Amino acid sequence: MTLRVDDQGGLAYSGYNFAYLDEQTKRMIRRALLKAVAIPGYQVPFGGREMPMPYGWGTGGMQLTASILGADDVLKVIDQGADDTTNAVSIRTFFERVAGVETTTSTAAASVIQTRHRIPELPLSRHQILVFQVPIPEPLRFIEPSEEETRVMHALEEYGVMHVKLYEDIARHGHIATTYAYPVKVDERYVMDPSPIPKFDNPKLDMNEALMLFGAGREKRLYAIPPYTQVKSLDFEDHPFEIQSWDEACALCGASDSYLDEVITDDQGGRMFVCSDTDYCQQCRGEVA
Amino acid sequence: MKRPQLIRPALLEARNITRLYGPKQGCEEIDFTLHQGEVLGIVGESGSGKSTLLRVLSGLEKPDNGQVIYHRSEPSFSELTGTDLTTPEPAHTGLGGAEGALDLYAISEARRRALLRMEWGLVHQNPRDGLRLGVSAGANVSERLMALGQRHYGNLRAASQDWMGRVELDPRRIDDAPRTFSGGMQQRLQIARTLVTEPRLVFMDEPTGGLDVSVQARLLDMLRTLTRQLGLSVILVTHDLAVARLLAHRLMVMRQGRVVEAGLTDQILDDPQHDYTQLLVSSVLTP
């Protein structure tokens, strides 16, 4: 048990090891992470622990964050791009209490960013680590329910079936209608589910300077994209990969290059489009002001 | 004077195959050679080991003993279309440039599965086992092409429609789910899905089982036409002697895991020598 002095000079929450998990567990996760970094896109099984919140709330991402966090790290947590939603606030508060680390909402200031469903708009640097919360790590799951079979398919690079889903999309909708969790091929080897980020964010995975780690708590799998790794979204020659685009700009900051959320404002059909990345939106407004 | 080649080169050889789950359960000491363009029927009662033999031959189950030898020679469809079969052995999915005899259970699993996917085909008795029911007919038919690396949606769709036409399905139903098709149509769809890559060897396990007689007759007629058009070699497992007579050039009769009689189809059905074959032939109902 450790007692830590926080930056206000008081004692941080005691009774827990630094960052909640015990040191053996963190070591085990770090070993799995090393393996994941060595084989980009490969799903490494790890001994996932119970976290003090339900599965589906980001237990996988939290375990990864807990095991890589150091005392001088600066943590940012986002949920759908926002720093102020329930999931983001509670995970941020959790690490403030059990690790006593500094937290921030600024993308540029953070050294570790835990995220659910988005990649920040601001380009990341090589000093940063992005941790994703992943619900279903297996991209082949929808077409091949057997875990044993999907592992063989990964091992033998039998990825033809991935295109069956895209084919089906075009046949039904006339275009590739998959808009999130859009499958990618990492380093020309493993097909990977980039977690439910919008496909708008897929190009940011490619050759990114930051280390990207993916943790799935319920499925007890983690995987990684090391910095400067080629990540290609799957597509057809005559239906190339495209990202979403909007006719509007952000109603708050006027940005036209960010991912927009549609917000319903009244019962008369009023709506507005705003940046899903709250920090980016605030930065933009700051520049204008 | 150039003489016609009477004996065609061997395509698949079974050497002393044994796969037993228990005494007389499975198949024992099976030896035969399948030549190119030949349709070989395996007949026998339920539990005679014919399905086990088919699983061993088609690479799904390792035999306790014996070898399955596959002879590769002419370039196959997948090689002609320039997919990864031509890359040398270490490639993950390729079969390598290996010519000549391949021992099915001595090569790596990767190559065995590539072979199954690219040069062989398997038609299940129940079309639901061979189809992906969650996706449309077109996706089902073009899946093997996508596995071979074709990434042009328009071409895939054209190939699917072409093959649906060839198995006498309405190409306009390309976007319908397989479960909206009748049993006979599902079986046709499965056949189209298997033949779309123009495999050289196709394994069929009771392809007409569970279909009513008129649907069966049309399916058999279509199969006969397709095998002749494509020069397919087929190993056909059936308990129905009429199906065997219509499709197979040669027959093997199995009982209790062993081959009791083998020879030309007409010879065996018209002049059965073994007691069991005589019983089998005399048991056929004629309306």
Interface residues (C-beta under 8 A of the other chain):
Chain A: I143 V152 A155 L156 E157 E158 G160 V161 H163 V164 K165 Y167 E168 I170 A171 R172 D235 F236 E237 D238 H239
Chain B: H92 T93 E109 A110 R113 A114 R117 R132 G134 V135 S136 G138 A139 S142 E143 R144 M146 A147 L148 G149 R151 H152 Y153 G154 L156 R157 I174 D175
